[in-house]
Amino acid sequence: MQDVLTKLGIVAVNKGTSTGINWTGTETSGVLESFSPVNGEKIASVTITSSEEFEQVVKTALTAFETWKLTPAPKRGEIIRQYGNKLRLHKEDLGKLVSWEMGKIYQEGLGEVQEMIDICDFAVGLSRQLYGLTMHSERPDHRMYEQWHPLGIVATISAFNFPVAVWSWNAMIAAVCGDVSIWKPSEKTPLCAIACHQLLSDVLKENNIPEGVFCLVNGDYRVGEWIARDERIPLVSATGSVRMGKLVGAAVGARLGRSLLELGGNNAIIISDKADLDMALRAVLFGAVGTCGQRCTTTRRLIIQENVYDVFVQKLLKAYPQIPIGSPVKEGILVGPLIDKIAVKNFLHAVDEVQREGGNILYGGTVLPETQNPSGCYVIPCIAEAQNHFSIVQHETFAPVLYLMKYKTIDEAVALQNGVKQGLSSSIFTTNVIEAEQFLSARGSDCGIANINIGTSGAEIGGAFGGEKETGGGRESGSDAWKVYMRRQTNTINYGTTLPLAQGIKFDF
């Protein structure tokens, strides 16, 4: 890994604060130490952003905004195009760093960097399509339309499980909209963020972009609190747990700011007796154990029609032991480690709780032996029979625990699917058009994402990503999610010689 770190500008102790061009940071403010879940060894350290550095970052970003917002949107898009090309050149190196620092398998690391490239391409096209509507006025000789203007500073608080992609979803779209950005990455994956900004810094310097358009701050929850409470930051996009989201939402809401929240998921796949079971099996395996169960879209509940329950469970029990578990940087491995030993503890707690509540462990739920577990973070994914009302089932455990339950009718299945507080991703496998359409109708899934014959994981950047209920209601990435990063302005122009009032009101004097 040392050659990869060198190529990406990672050293033993890295300055953790950046204004896009310049880096600052001293160890007197404290350091974050990044340990790899692959082998438990320390990779490098990152200096924590001090309150003084944070203040300077915000001031620099505000200054940059005054210039950036007046830069034509297609020219802003050109900077993002060049960054996308820079990512193409360093895709393998950045993908390896994602795998090494976060623990997802290398193919998923590459996939995450590809998401960054894709969103850059999307943003470049968007830079020429920030459309506003025209409306017909009820008054003669009047024209009415709406346009969109940049907000200002957009702050992104990202989670460890997607240490680079989620930032790009926000920052690349915000940039073409004319916003400047501040990124606080997870304290568990700071090196990935530094690498992203190192590559971005090259592009900014080559184009004489002023510092402050893209900023980076590092630290724990205290830095997040500074962001959430700062009235100079009109939009805070936060990805993480429901608990974190409630704190951020409350702090931002108290100052009447905007928050974009992407929080927990408790995602289910419904397996109909009219499903292609082999296709469904592949989707369940990737959804349930991909990224070692550490995706917000991970499949956590499997709702199976009673007529095919036994058959499908046997398919699962045959497939799970064949899943290769081990170092995520090795070829052929499909499941890497959990992020740290706290995650392992939460995994084991969920296994204990489902049994305490009356569930039945069908497979896994244990930690790999020490001889196969250099970091102590490798576990055997768990399959458990459970009831939807169990407390542990209602809770999102960020680990590979899959809960199985039966249903009789499609109405019952949808009720089980919707019967949790989270509402991110959902899926049904069926070849019956009536079941499929019902699942997508107003009487069907209450999630932000609802799929037919596709699993709960693997969303594309072209569609708006996000969920309802305790998932937070936010939308990122594609479709018209760009509107979140801008302010709407309605304009009416009177090109006549009189002043008629709306609604036919007379106000003569």
N, C-alpha and C positions, 0 to 999 in steps of 0.2 A: 504493500500500500504506500510505501514511502515515496515512490516515483509519482504516484497519483497526487499525493498531498503536495509535492513540490510543484507539479504542473498547475495545480489549482491555487497556489500561493498560500498554502497552510504551513505554518511554522510551529515551533514548540509552544510559544505564547503569542496569541494573536490579539491585536487591537480590536476591540469589540464594537466600536462606534464609528460610523461612517456617514459622511454627507454626500456620498456618491463619488467624490473625487478624493477627499482627504480622510485619513483615518486617525483616530485618537484613542487613547486609553492607557491607563497605568494600573499596575497591580495593586496600588494603594486603595483603589475602590473595590477590590475583591476580584476573584476570578471564578469562572465556571470551568469545571473540568469535564471534558467529554470522554466517556468510557464506551468502548464498543461492546454491544451485547453479543457480538460474534465470539469473542474470547475473554471478555471482561477486562481487557487491558486499556490503559489510558491512551488516547490518541493525541490530544493536545489540550491547551487551556485557552480561554478567551476572557479578556478583561470585561468586567461588568461596567455598564454605563453609569456614571455618577449623575447626581441631580444637576450639577453644573453642566455636564456634557449634554444631558437631555435638554436643558434650557437652550443651549446653543444650537442644538439640532433643530428644535422647533423654530427658532428665530431664522436660521438659515433657510429652512423650508418655506417659511412665510415670504421671505425675500425672493426666493426662486419662483414662487407661485406668480408673482407680479409679472415676471417675464414669460414663464412657461404658458400661462393661460392665454397670452396674446400671440403665441406661436401658432401658425396655421395647423389645424389638426392633421392634414396629410404629412406635414413635416415632422410632427410629433410621431406619427406612424412610421416614418422612415427610421427613426432611432430604434423603435421596437423591432423593425424588420432586421436591422443590423444585429440587434441583440439575439434575435432568433437564429441568425446565421452563426453567431459566436457560440451559441448553445449546441448547434449542430456539430461544430468542430470539436467540442469538448463533451459530447454526449456520453461517451464511454467512461471518461474519467469522473464526471459528476455522478453518473449512475453508480459507479463503484463506491464513491464516497457515501452516497445515500444508503447503499446496501451495508457498508461497513459501520456507519454511525447509527443508523436507525435499526438495521437488522432484517429488512425485507430482502427477498432473494434478488439476485442481480438483474434478472429479467424484469422484475417489477421496478427496480431502480431505473433501468433504461426506460421503462414505460412511463415513469413519472417525469423524467426529463423530456420525453416525447410530448407529454401533456404541456409542458412549458413551451416547447417549440410550436405546438398546435395553437396555443392561446396567443402566441405572438403573431402567427399568421392571421388568426381571427381578428386580432386587434388592428392589424395593418389594414385589412379590408374595412373594418368598422370606422377607421379614421376618415373615410370618405362617405360615411353613411349615418352620421349623427342627425337623423332626420327629425323635424318637427312637423306637426300637422297644420293644415290651413282649415279654417272653419268659416262658414257663411254667416255674415252678420245679419241680424234682423233690421239693422238701420241702413238706409240708403247711403251710397258713397262711402262705405266703411269696409275695411279689410281687417280680418282677425286671423291670427295665427299664433302658434306657440314655438318657442325655441328653448334650447338647453344650454346652460352655462356651467362651467366647472364649479365645484364646491370649495376647493382649497386643499387642505391637508387630509389625506386618507390614511388612516393608521390600520395596519394589519397585524393582528395577534394570531400567530399560527401554532398548530399542534405538531407533535413529534412524528405522527404517523405518515404525514405527507410533508416532509420538511422543506420542499422546494416548490411543488406544484401549486399549492393553495395560495402562496404569496403571489405567484405569477398571475393566477386568475384575477386577483385584485389589482395588483400594481400595474400590469400591462394594460388592462382596460382603463383603469383610472388615468394612466399617463396619456393615452390618446384622447381622453375626455378633457384633458387640460389640468388635471389635478397633480399634485406632488404627493409623495408617499413616505411614510415612516413604517418600518417593519420591525416588530419584536418577535423573533422566532422563539420556539420552545427552548427552554434552558437545557433540554436533553439532546438537542441537535443544533448547536450553534455553528458548527463548522460548515455545514451545508449552506447556511445563510451567508457566511463569510465568503465561501467560494462563489456563490451566485453574484455577490456584489463585487468581487474581484473581477469577474468576467464583464460585468456591467460597467465597471469603472473604466475599462479600456475603451468601450464604445463611447462613453460620455466624453472622455478626453479627446478621442479622435475627432469628435464633432463639436468641440468647444462648448459643450453644454454646461451651464453654470452649476456649481455644487448646490445641493439642496433639493433637486428634483426627485432623487431616490436616496433615502436615508435608512440607516440601520442602527438599532439600539439593542443591547443584550442585557439580560438580567432575569431575575425571578419575578414573582407576582407584583413586587413593588413597582417595577418599571411599567407593568401593565396597569397598575392603579394610576400612575402619573398620566398615562395616555387617556384612560377612561374619564378622568376628572378635568382634563385640560380643555377649557372652553375654546381654545384656538384650533381645535381639531374637530371639524364638523361631523366627520363620519369615522366610526370605529368598526372594523370588520373583525370579528372574533370567532375562531374555530376552537372547539374543545368540549369539555364536559358541560352538562346542564348546570351544575353548580357554578362553574366559572361564568357561564353565560348570564346567569341571573345576576351575579355581582356586577359584571360589565354593563349589562342592560340597565340596571338600577342606577349606576353611577353616571352613565351617559344620559339616561332619561332625566335625571335630576337637574341637569343643566340644559335640557331640551335639545340635546344633540341627537344625531341619528346613529343607530347601531344596526349592523348586519350580522346576524347570529347564525352560525352553523354548528349545532350542538349534537347531542347524542342521537343514536339510532337504535331501534330494537326491531330489526327488519325481519320479515317473514316471507317464506315462499310457500304458497299453497300448491300441493300436488294433487291434481284431480285424478279420478279413475279413468279419465279420458285423456291423460297426458302421455306423451312419449317419455317413458320412464328412464331410458338410457340418456336422453338429452337432459332430462331433469337432474339426473345424478351428476353429470359433469358440472352443471351450474351450481348445485349444492356444494360440491367439493371445493370449487374455487371460492364461492361466496362464504363458506364456513371456515375454511382453513387458510385461505390466501392472506398474506401479510400476518400470518399467525393470529387471525381474528382481530387485528388491530386497525380495521377500517371502520369509518362511521357507517358504511354501507354493508358491513359484514352480515351474513345471514345468521341470525341468532335463534330463530324459531322456524320449525318445519311443521306445517299443518297438512296432514296427509289424510285423504279420503279413506275411510275404514276398509273399503273393498280391496285397496292396494297397499294397505299399511304394512302388512307382514312381508309382502314381496319387496317393497321398497326398502324397508329396514334391513332386510338381508343383503340387498345390494350395497347399502351403506357399510354394513359390518364387514363385507368382503373387501370393499374399496379402501377403507380407512387404514388398515394395516399396511397397505401397499404405498402409502404416501411417504416419500423420502424426507426425513427430518435431519437437519444438520446445518453446517456452515453455509450461510446464504450466498457466499461468494464462490461456492463450488458448483460446477456444472451438474445438472440433474436434480438438485435439491429443490423441493417445492415448498417446504415450510422451514423458516428460520426461527430465531429466538424471539421471545418477548423482549420488550425494550429494557426492562431491568427487573430486579428481584422483588420490587414492590408489585409489579404486574404479575409476577409468579404467585405472590401471596394472595392477590385478588382472585387469581384463577383457582387456586386450591380452596379458597373460601367459598367460591361459587359451587364447586363440586361438593363440598361438605353441606352447604345450605340446601341444595336441591334434594339431597338425601334426607336431611333433617325434616324437610317439608313433605316428604313422602314420595319423592321421585326415585327413579331407578337408573343407575349408571350402566349403560350398555357397553361402553368402550372408553378407554383412555382415562383422562383426568388425573394423570400422575406426572411427576417430573422425571426427565430422562436420568439414567444412572450417571454418577460422577465421571465415569470413564468416557462417556459420550457427551459430557456437558461442561465444557471448559469455562463457561461464564456463569453457570447455574441458572440460565434463563431459558433453557430448552424444555419444552413440555410436550406431552402426547395429547393431541386434540381430543376433546371429550364429546361423546354422544350420550344424552340422558333423556329418558322419558319423563315428562313433567306435565303439570297443568298450567294453563295460561295465568291463573290467578295467583300462583305462587309468588311470593315477594321477590325472590331472586330472579324469577323469569321476567317480572315487571321491571327489573333493574338492568341497565346496560353494563355487562361485564366486558371490559375491553380485552378479551382473550378468546381462544377457540373453544367455546362451549356451545353446543347445538342442542336445543330443546325440541323434542318430538312430541306431537300431540295429534289426536284423531279428530275427524269431523264426519258428519253424515251428509248434510246438505250444503250447497254453496253459500246460502245465507248464513249458516252457522260458521263456515270457514271465514267469510268476510268479517263477521262479528269478532272472531278470535283475532284475526289480523289487525283490526282496528282497536282491539281492546287493551291497548297500552298507552302510556302518556306520550311516547315519542311518535313521530310521523315522518320519517325520512324516506326510506325506500321499501318497495313491496313488489311482489311478483306472483304470478300464477302460471302454472304449466297445465295447459289444456289444449285439445284440438277442437273443442266445442265453441263455436262462435258466440253462442248465447252466454256461456259462462265468461268468455273473454270480454264481451261488451259490457256485461253486468259489472265486472271487476273494474272497468274503466269509467263507469257511469257515476252519477252523483250518489247512488246507493252502494257503490263499491269502495275501493281503497280510499282512505283519508290521508294518504301520504303525498308528499311533493313529487315523488317518483313512483310510477306504477308501470310495471312491465308485463308483457305477455311472452311466455316461452323464452325468457331471458332472466338471468339471475338478478340479485339485488345489487351486485357490485359491477364496476366497469362502466360508469357513465362517460359519455363523450362530451367534449367541451362545447359542441354546438348547441346543446340544450341548457337551459337555466338549471343550476344545481341547487337543491335545498329542500327543506321540509317544513312541516307544520307542527302544531302543538308544542311540546317541549323541545323540539328540534330547533325552534327559534324563529321560523318564518323567513329566513334570509334566502336570497337567490344570488348566485355567483356564476361566472363563466359566460355561457352563450345566450342565445335568444336576445331579449331586450333587457338583460340584467344590467347593461351599461347605464340605464337610467338611474340606478341607485347612486351612481357616482357623480350625478349632476343635479342641478336645480332647474326646475321648470319655470319658464316665464311666459305668460300670456300677453300678447301685444295686440292692440287695436289701433288702427290708423284711420283717421277721418280725412279723406281727400276731397270733401265737398266744401260748400260755403255756408252751411247751416250747422246747427248743433242739436240734432234729434237725440232724445234720451231713450234708453232701453225700456222695454215693457210699455211703450207708449205714454210714459209719464209726461205730464205738462207742468212746466215750472217757469211760467212767463212772468215778467215783471216790467 
